[in-house]
Amino acid sequence: LAHMPVLAQALSLGGAVFLLCYGLLAWSRLLPWRGGAEAKQTAADPPSRRAVLGALAAITLLNPHVYLDTVLLMGSMGARQPGAFQAAFVAGAASASLAWFLCLAFAGRKLQAVFARPQAWRALDALTGAMMLALAWWVWTGAQAG
């Protein structure tokens, strides 16, 4: 990317737009005409498997950090390792990723009772929106400076 500043700026701006949209989407769930947190799916009315997998695919594949972190950051770090250590690096990175997502799943299970309350979803949406909008601003200003 150092040799392709236009591509670097385009990726940064794309990331900023993604974060902006994600933050606004989180905050839109706080609006009364969207039903707010009360419109969340309940255990008696869970989303379909297709809806869950579709949301998972969108969040994963449309997230620029997937490509920046996995391909560029981890790929460039792994490529710098001596040949014998590249497999160990890949195994370590994959193990760390697996541990992270297992911890998230475990925490999700433990926090299930907390998120049964609409106020918890409202607080999470407010925090998520604020964080995503702050990150969007940070990425946008960095892209403009570069």
ChimeraX attribute file (.defattr): number of C-alpha atoms within 10 A of each C-alpha:
attribute: neighborCount
match mode: 1-to-1
recipient: residues
	/A:1	10
	/A:2	7
	/A:3	7
	/A:4	8
	/A:5	11
	/A:6	12
	/A:7	12
	/A:8	15
	/A:9	19
	/A:10	12
	/A:11	17
	/A:12	22
	/A:13	19
	/A:14	18
	/A:15	22
	/A:16	25
	/A:17	17
	/A:18	18
	/A:19	24
	/A:20	22
	/A:21	16
	/A:22	20
	/A:23	23
	/A:24	18
	/A:25	15
	/A:26	21
	/A:27	20
	/A:28	17
	/A:29	21
	/A:30	19
	/A:31	12
	/A:32	11
	/A:33	8
	/A:34	11
	/A:35	12
	/A:36	18
	/A:37	19
	/A:38	16
	/A:39	11
	/A:40	16
	/A:41	11
	/A:42	10
	/A:43	8
	/A:44	6
	/A:45	8
	/A:46	11
	/A:47	12
	/A:48	9
	/A:49	9
	/A:50	9
	/A:51	11
	/A:52	12
	/A:53	11
	/A:54	12
	/A:55	12
	/A:56	12
	/A:57	12
	/A:58	11
	/A:59	13
	/A:60	13
	/A:61	12
	/A:62	13
	/A:63	16
	/A:64	18
	/A:65	14
	/A:66	13
	/A:67	15
	/A:68	15
	/A:69	12
	/A:70	13
	/A:71	13
	/A:72	14
	/A:73	12
	/A:74	16
	/A:75	14
	/A:76	12
	/A:77	12
	/A:78	19
	/A:79	12
	/A:80	11
	/A:81	13
	/A:82	10
	/A:83	10
	/A:84	8
	/A:85	13
	/A:86	15
	/A:87	13
	/A:88	13
	/A:89	17
	/A:90	14
	/A:91	12
	/A:92	12
	/A:93	15
	/A:94	12
	/A:95	12
	/A:96	12
	/A:97	12
	/A:98	12
	/A:99	12
	/A:100	12
	/A:101	12
	/A:102	12
	/A:103	12
	/A:104	12
	/A:105	12
	/A:106	12
	/A:107	11
	/A:108	13
	/A:109	11
	/A:110	11
	/A:111	11
	/A:112	11
	/A:113	10
	/A:114	13
	/A:115	14
	/A:116	14
	/A:117	13
	/A:118	15
	/A:119	14
	/A:120	14
	/A:121	19
	/A:122	20
	/A:123	13
	/A:124	15
	/A:125	22
	/A:126	18
	/A:127	15
	/A:128	18
	/A:129	24
	/A:130	17
	/A:131	16
	/A:132	21
	/A:133	23
	/A:134	16
	/A:135	17
	/A:136	24
	/A:137	16
	/A:138	12
	/A:139	21
	/A:140	21
	/A:141	14
	/A:142	14
	/A:143	18
	/A:144	10
	/A:145	8
	/A:146	11
